[in-house]
Amino acid sequence: MAADPLGRETYTLAMTGPARPETSAALPDAVAGAPEAPAAVTIRTLAKWRREGTRFACLTCYDATTARWLERAGVPALLVGDTAAEVILGHPATLHAPLEFMVTITAAVKRGAPSRFVMADMPFLSYGAEEAEGVRNAGRFMTEGHADAVKLEVDRGHASLVRTMSRAGIPVIAHIGSRPQHTRLRGGYWAAGKTAESARGLLDDARALEDAGAAMLLVEACPSEVAAAIVERTSLVVIGCGAGSACHGQVVVLQDLLGLTDWQPAFAAPTARIGDAITKAAAAWRDRVARNDLGPDPYPMSESERKAFLES
């Protein structure tokens, strides 16, 4: 087994026929109107798009294979979200994403899409207990996970932690608004900033975290005018998740977009029905096996070897 430049292992097996091509001659074109992503997407790239008024897409991703296809589609930013606890591990909430697992899959996504801007979600209690522990865990995402930035669900009370991480050289994406890791405090998910008082508080959060050195902001589930105010009154790149069209980037859970989940939020309407396609393909394979329709022998013996074997 030999390692390729991305760290993936390439297997060469005798008598299995030609290897699968690493790329296809007919890769999907970038969506019309989407920004043409350069060879490598960095914080500087996203800041440039902000200045130019260029909107960019972001999707969650949890494995190298999917990352490779999203890179080919021209999606410039990928979030290795703690939603993996739900859509990959089958838990009922994002609280159950293990730190080791998140570091591992972040590295996998970066190997699959080395030129994309990969953001790592720091899971529940990986940064909220002690500041020093939070910085060390964030460092693991940067070194072991090869992340380009880490995302923390925070408010202005976490300014010191964001400042310390930034001082250590860790780009922090401050996730404000609705924060799924805090749902137990509220008895479920909620929309943020729907009153004048809470909207002002959200804007105060954004300004305080910018002052603390946050590299970017992610605003989830708030009225569009509140997100627009944050965009207007801060100098940071702002990614929205159900926060209106004023944000510079937009992120949704990939499984929602592909129609793989049984319910999707209103801002993540499916653009495909991959779940239906998987069900159909699996049922077709089930039926083929049932009728023993497996096609020709993929590894035939030569006539002489067959004769020698049967006579032995």
Legacy VTK file of the C-alpha trace (Angstrom):
# vtk DataFile Version 3.0
C-alpha trace
ASCII
DATASET POLYDATA
POINTS 312 float
0.000 0.000 0.000
1.402 3.378 -1.032
0.199 6.740 0.246
-0.862 9.321 -2.317
-0.129 13.070 -1.934
-3.337 13.619 0.043
-2.544 10.876 2.511
-5.167 8.465 1.170
-3.923 4.924 0.695
-3.940 3.563 -2.840
-4.465 -0.167 -3.065
-2.998 -2.145 -5.955
-4.477 -5.624 -6.169
-3.428 -8.194 -8.698
-5.894 -9.330 -11.372
-8.638 -6.867 -10.476
-8.609 -4.981 -13.729
-7.827 -1.300 -14.268
-7.999 0.967 -11.236
-10.800 3.468 -10.890
-9.765 6.875 -12.247
-9.157 9.446 -9.542
-11.046 12.068 -11.541
-13.714 12.041 -14.188
-13.557 13.692 -17.587
-17.098 14.969 -17.064
-17.016 16.734 -13.730
-19.973 18.964 -12.886
-19.641 22.603 -13.855
-19.831 25.239 -11.137
-23.306 26.614 -10.606
-23.988 29.615 -12.819
-23.385 32.854 -10.962
-21.353 31.255 -8.161
-17.906 32.697 -7.459
-15.086 30.891 -9.206
-13.149 29.402 -6.311
-9.362 29.778 -6.641
-6.873 26.982 -6.143
-6.837 27.556 -2.389
-9.563 29.276 -0.370
-8.317 31.099 2.722
-9.580 33.674 5.189
-8.019 36.259 2.884
-10.084 34.909 -0.012
-13.331 35.180 1.948
-12.435 38.692 3.139
-11.788 39.721 -0.467
-15.195 38.365 -1.492
-16.749 40.337 1.361
-15.201 43.566 0.055
-16.311 42.773 -3.486
-19.839 41.843 -2.450
-19.428 38.281 -3.722
-21.664 35.737 -1.992
-20.290 32.277 -1.280
-21.749 28.901 -0.389
-20.822 26.697 2.528
-21.999 23.164 3.277
-21.450 20.774 6.152
-19.286 17.777 5.345
-18.104 14.801 7.366
-15.961 12.527 5.151
-13.254 12.639 2.499
-15.280 11.177 -0.364
-18.101 13.692 -0.059
-15.562 16.503 0.421
-13.928 15.571 -2.874
-17.229 15.904 -4.738
-18.095 19.188 -3.035
-14.680 20.553 -3.987
-15.336 19.537 -7.600
-18.693 21.327 -7.434
-16.886 24.558 -6.571
-18.183 24.886 -2.999
-15.478 27.051 -1.419
-16.112 26.480 2.298
-16.912 23.308 4.227
-18.023 23.069 7.844
-17.274 19.875 9.725
-20.263 20.413 11.955
-21.144 18.847 15.273
-24.367 17.963 13.430
-22.341 14.831 12.668
-23.652 13.615 16.022
-27.123 13.579 14.480
-26.689 12.776 10.784
-23.690 10.423 11.081
-23.865 8.899 14.571
-27.655 8.908 14.934
-27.882 10.867 18.191
-30.853 13.139 18.914
-28.754 16.287 19.415
-25.392 17.845 18.587
-24.291 17.526 22.235
-23.130 13.972 21.595
-20.311 14.689 19.128
-17.085 13.250 20.629
-13.952 15.400 20.437
-11.728 12.633 19.050
-14.291 11.802 16.395
-14.586 15.454 15.338
-10.818 15.866 15.030
-10.603 12.682 12.949
-13.351 13.588 10.499
-12.047 17.149 10.156
-8.746 15.746 8.911
-10.665 13.431 6.570
-12.586 16.336 5.033
-9.381 18.333 4.538
-7.733 15.360 2.825
-10.731 15.056 0.537
-10.871 18.778 -0.273
-7.397 20.195 0.369
-8.058 23.464 -1.454
-11.285 24.332 0.354
-11.644 26.441 3.491
-12.426 23.838 6.169
-14.002 24.961 9.439
-14.080 22.633 12.433
-16.926 22.698 14.931
-15.620 22.424 18.479
-18.023 20.063 20.269
-19.895 20.510 23.523
-17.626 21.033 26.572
-14.432 20.930 24.505
-13.907 24.650 25.206
-16.445 25.732 27.808
-14.980 24.268 30.992
-11.473 25.719 31.182
-9.878 28.285 28.898
-6.529 26.496 28.695
-8.210 23.218 27.802
-10.237 24.985 25.132
-7.108 26.447 23.553
-5.367 23.068 23.570
-8.376 21.370 21.977
-8.614 24.090 19.346
-4.933 23.550 18.648
-5.619 19.871 17.997
-8.145 20.808 15.321
-5.485 22.954 13.666
-2.604 20.462 13.882
-4.191 17.003 13.807
-7.370 18.004 11.997
-5.664 20.406 9.559
-8.589 22.809 9.965
-8.359 26.343 8.608
-10.441 27.696 11.502
-12.446 26.508 14.478
-16.058 27.421 15.240
-17.310 28.063 18.779
-20.866 28.694 19.961
-20.285 31.809 22.044
-21.534 35.186 23.199
-19.750 38.261 24.545
-19.113 36.423 27.822
-16.582 34.278 25.915
-14.534 37.247 24.708
-11.549 36.293 26.842
-11.448 32.768 25.370
-11.699 34.094 21.820
-8.961 36.624 22.541
-6.646 33.943 23.938
-7.224 31.618 20.976
-6.655 34.451 18.533
-3.464 35.446 20.326
-2.293 31.838 19.997
-2.786 31.995 16.214
-6.077 30.104 16.047
-8.685 31.641 13.706
-12.017 31.611 15.543
-15.423 31.697 13.904
-17.778 33.026 16.561
-21.167 31.298 16.261
-23.835 33.594 17.689
-27.637 33.688 17.712
-29.329 30.342 18.132
-26.741 27.979 19.593
-27.692 24.288 19.398
-25.277 23.295 22.172
-27.391 25.401 24.558
-30.781 23.877 23.743
-31.027 22.090 27.088
-31.054 25.495 28.807
-34.092 26.532 26.774
-35.905 23.246 26.356
-35.354 23.117 22.613
-34.228 25.125 19.605
-35.111 28.804 19.382
-34.820 31.771 17.064
-32.597 34.556 18.366
-33.015 38.325 18.152
-36.793 38.434 17.708
-37.278 41.227 20.259
-35.601 44.616 20.158
-33.756 43.833 23.393
-32.425 40.458 22.255
-31.547 41.893 18.832
-29.444 44.600 20.498
-27.816 41.890 22.625
-26.937 39.906 19.502
-25.338 42.977 17.955
-23.400 43.553 21.195
-22.197 39.937 21.012
-20.977 40.442 17.456
-19.076 43.635 18.276
-17.507 42.235 21.446
-16.327 39.078 19.697
-14.919 41.087 16.803
-13.027 43.245 19.308
-11.745 40.040 20.953
-10.181 38.942 17.681
-12.754 36.631 16.091
-11.820 35.988 12.473
-15.397 35.495 11.237
-18.964 35.310 12.499
-21.665 32.696 11.970
-25.189 33.864 12.756
-27.892 31.227 13.157
-31.678 31.561 13.164
-32.344 35.248 13.576
-34.442 37.864 11.720
-32.905 39.093 8.495
-32.779 42.721 9.642
-30.757 41.749 12.701
-28.229 39.852 10.591
-28.106 42.801 8.191
-27.245 45.111 11.097
-24.433 42.770 12.148
-23.078 42.755 8.593
-23.259 46.549 8.444
-21.764 47.276 11.857
-18.876 44.807 11.897
-15.948 44.383 9.535
-15.979 40.579 9.590
-17.127 37.983 7.085
-20.562 36.838 8.256
-21.950 33.400 7.399
-25.669 32.960 7.832
-27.619 29.878 8.762
-31.259 30.825 8.484
-30.357 34.489 9.015
-31.400 36.144 5.762
-29.718 37.223 2.569
-27.525 40.031 3.906
-24.868 37.570 5.096
-21.791 37.118 2.921
-21.965 33.317 3.013
-24.721 30.790 3.591
-24.398 27.368 5.240
-26.840 24.478 5.517
-26.522 20.839 6.522
-25.641 18.824 3.425
-28.030 15.988 4.312
-30.896 18.488 4.391
-29.947 19.865 0.989
-29.738 16.378 -0.533
-33.074 15.198 0.829
-31.491 12.652 3.146
-33.265 13.819 6.296
-36.927 13.304 7.129
-37.358 16.990 8.005
-35.520 20.073 6.811
-35.678 23.657 8.104
-37.368 26.170 5.805
-34.034 27.744 4.820
-32.583 24.384 3.682
-35.112 23.133 1.157
-33.786 20.036 -0.659
-32.318 20.517 -4.133
-32.168 16.747 -4.713
-33.824 13.566 -3.453
-30.769 11.423 -2.883
-32.520 9.464 -0.137
-35.085 8.206 -2.619
-32.296 7.329 -5.068
-30.418 5.351 -2.392
-33.576 3.428 -1.469
-34.223 2.600 -5.121
-30.623 1.491 -5.771
-30.497 -0.657 -2.626
-33.820 -2.308 -3.498
-32.543 -3.067 -6.999
-29.431 -4.722 -5.533
-31.578 -6.695 -3.080
-33.661 -8.012 -5.977
-30.600 -8.894 -8.066
-29.121 -10.917 -5.239
-32.451 -12.665 -4.619
-32.566 -13.909 -8.211
-28.809 -14.614 -8.295
-28.281 -12.099 -11.098
-24.684 -11.165 -10.389
-23.360 -10.955 -13.938
-20.275 -12.713 -15.337
-17.496 -14.012 -13.095
-15.224 -10.998 -12.536
-12.142 -13.116 -11.863
-12.164 -16.005 -14.388
-9.459 -18.675 -14.384
-7.709 -19.595 -17.589
-8.844 -22.880 -19.143
-5.567 -24.609 -18.303
-5.630 -23.475 -14.676
-9.262 -24.486 -14.340
-8.477 -27.956 -15.690
-5.503 -28.336 -13.365
-7.617 -27.269 -10.398
-10.529 -29.580 -11.184
-8.180 -32.542 -11.681
-6.333 -31.983 -8.428
LINES 1 313
312 0 1 2 3 4 5 6 7 8 9 10 11 12 13 14 15 16 17 18 19 20 21 22 23 24 25 26 27 28 29 30 31 32 33 34 35 36 37 38 39 40 41 42 43 44 45 46 47 48 49 50 51 52 53 54 55 56 57 58 59 60 61 62 63 64 65 66 67 68 69 70 71 72 73 74 75 76 77 78 79 80 81 82 83 84 85 86 87 88 89 90 91 92 93 94 95 96 97 98 99 100 101 102 103 104 105 106 107 108 109 110 111 112 113 114 115 116 117 118 119 120 121 122 123 124 125 126 127 128 129 130 131 132 133 134 135 136 137 138 139 140 141 142 143 144 145 146 147 148 149 150 151 152 153 154 155 156 157 158 159 160 161 162 163 164 165 166 167 168 169 170 171 172 173 174 175 176 177 178 179 180 181 182 183 184 185 186 187 188 189 190 191 192 193 194 195 196 197 198 199 200 201 202 203 204 205 206 207 208 209 210 211 212 213 214 215 216 217 218 219 220 221 222 223 224 225 226 227 228 229 230 231 232 233 234 235 236 237 238 239 240 241 242 243 244 245 246 247 248 249 250 251 252 253 254 255 256 257 258 259 260 261 262 263 264 265 266 267 268 269 270 271 272 273 274 275 276 277 278 279 280 281 282 283 284 285 286 287 288 289 290 291 292 293 294 295 296 297 298 299 300 301 302 303 304 305 306 307 308 309 310 311
